[in-house]
Amino acid sequence: MGAATYTAEQLAELLGCSTWLVYSSVKDGSCPVEPIRIGDRRLVWSKAVVDRLLGLAVDPREAP
C-alpha cells in the first residue's frame, strides 16, 4: 500500500502549477484542500480528499 498523502511537489504537479503557488495558497487561505501539518514545517495533503476534488477517485461501488 502506498502513501495516503501527497507532498506539495506532487500536488503542484497534479494541479499544473508551481510548488510556490501551492504554499502561497495555503498561506493566504485560498488552498481548496486543507493541508495536514506535521511538526512545525511539513505539509502534506490527503490523497482521498485531493483525488475526490479532482474527480480522480474511484468509487468501489461503481467498479465493474
Order of alpha helices (4+ residues) and beta strands (2+ residues): beta-alpha-alpha-beta-beta-alpha
